[in-house]
Amino acid sequence: MRIRNPYILTILTLTVSAATLLQSCTFHEKETINERIPMGIGVEEAGTKAIVEGETPSERMTAMVSQCFDGAELKENAGFGMYGFKKVSETSTQLFDNTLIYPDQNSPATTWSYSPLRFWDLTASYQFIAYWPYREATSGNGFHVTSMAPARPDPIEDQHKEIRLRHVPNWQLVNDTVKDIMTATSVGRYNPDYSFFGSVRMSFHHVLSQLVVKAYYIGSYLDSTLTGGVVVQGIKLYASKDASDNYIDSVLIGGTTDFKQRYDDDKPVLLTKKMDADADTIDKDIMYTLWDDDTFADTIAYKNELEEDPYFEPTVVNRWLMIPHRWKDLGLKVVYKEGSAERQISEQVSVTLGKEHDDYYTLPGKTYIITLLFDTSNGGVTVESIAVENWITHDVTRELYNW
């Protein structure tokens, strides 16, 4: 059919041109998004870290990031390590291989950096595993992390998307070198279900638990004026008994433990020292010396029971980070002295952790608080209470944890 009206021809021409332009713009925008939208990596404000009572998520984030800096200078290798996988159809490639993700001190909630920069692919799905604190080394005797992903060009299956936390210390006395250990995972797509809006925020969870010992003493009125009061000089923790039901003074073993973490795990899985359903403890014939005589000098608190003090707080004797264990019955040998006497007193008490909560397991991210009572009138040490709390710090400065 011949079109005789020039105006109709003009309209048809404009329509075809507009459609072509629209298609071109749409294709161009898709390519731009697909290739040039940078992949942001950071930390979720609600992620667990050194949680101080009353702290907001934003304040918690700032406190977490501050541990990465010495004044205005970023500490070497400060931040967390990232492993990440990109999957298109059934083919996976590794995008992050123990990549250091480090924060910006001025805007920790939004700015975290890494190199080389990666960009989103609209056709892909993603899986991420992260751990804190970062370790550059991938082998050796100290704490380090290895990936189970095979070297290219071998296929990377889902069962290979796993990291191993190697040589995690069983016990860490809290001091200026102790390190909290955490992991995080995340999966999703940038588009079309909008799991990620340009940025992946990792929410970390603790691998370790805490053990806290508090103490106070009571007695006659004169006890409150004891020269030096009551000083705890040492504590040993026994994890097994002999046939006569006596705690075994076994060889001191520090020891380390390995964990594995998959991208679809809610929490790390213990690899060594596996749980034994028929045993009271996974640590047979092991004794931990939690501190020595030179560590302590402070007198524990005195409580006058004749005068009620609603603000009284037992003294925190010490804190440890520890691998979660399965303990039914523990022996706690307490070595202390009273007043100016040089004589040391050594006593044993029994402790049960976790029975009412988790079948004798100590759990990651939990704090187990043992409060000891010293009776200077009648003599003896008893376990006043055992409390289970979340990972909360009350009276320890954050810098001590190096978190």
Phi, psi and omega in degrees: 000133180273132177265115184267334185279118181295332180292321178296320179298319179297318181295316179298320180296316179295322180295315179297318180296318180295319180295318178297317179296318180296317179296321180295316180296316181298315179297318181295317180296320179297317179296321180296314179296317184295327188253332195240003175277113185292149179270110178273138178235134180201200184239135175289132182301329183277357180299147182287140176203211179284089186277119176261137184305130179087357182282139175278161177304322179295317178294323179297318178298314180298319179294322178296314182292325183300335180289348179273354187240147170248094189070236178267354185264133176287130178293154181295132179056033179272130180139210180231159180264143184235135167241135183215146183231139177249130183235121175242123189057244180247013184252125180252142172231154181265121180265322182239127181231088185055045179282134178282124176250117186236150189267164169261124186298328186275338180217066185295335183286342186235333190243109170231145188238156174199169180209139000282155182290140177248156182234150182290147174240120183295339184269000189248159165248161188226149177223131186231144172227134180226157177216156180225136000271163183294141174231121181289321182289143178245013176203171179121185184271333181279177179301125175207173185230136177235153179260145178268359180292134181289158176294144177296150009263019180300148178298145176253104179273166181300324181291347178271349185275077190209147173241158177241124173272111188261141172057047174286125183298136176297322181226139173225111174292130185291116175209198187282359179245354184291147181235126169287149180234128183222160176223164178206150176224159178199142177223157177153193180227156173283326183203145011263355183270001172058041172296323178238131177257062178085345184218137177258122180252115182274133177252109189278150177230146183288138169275327187262166169239171181245145169239125182238132174247125174246160182205152170206166179229154179229175178158206178287171182302323182296337182296332181289346180252013177305131177294115184087350179059220176248124182243123175279125184253347179182152175219136174237142183248122182255135183250010179203162180236163174266187183295336180269012178068027175258143179292138186272127176273077189270180183292138180290124179229125176281287173083158177226167182222150177252148175233158168239152181220120175261160181295338180255013177274144173280334181206159180295154180249128180293133181260314180257169184053053185295150183294138177245114186295338183263003184249154177280341183209152176269356181245084181284137173057043179235135175237130178255123170274112186279334172198171180240179188296333187275355187279332191241142177220342185281144176279138178285164187291148174255134178244119176271104185290346178282343180237109181292128179235103184294344183259007182295135177228129173300157179282134173283110182285314174189168180228148176223151165262136184216154172293134175302130182240174173246104184234131173259310184227119180249149172253128180244108176269120183251126177248124184208173173220156182247134176058218183270002181296140178276342183292130175271141177250132181237124181222154177247140174229157179258142182227136173241123181250133167080000188301315184283344188254322192206035175053051175075001177277138165269140191250148175300144177077006179251152176247124179254116187250116176258121178253122181260141177245124176257121178256105185279348177275311183263351181078154175105156178239134177229160175274110182288317182197159173229123182239148176241121182231169171286178185286084185235134174254133183253310190226026175244127180297142187299328183298332181299331182275346184056037179262000000 
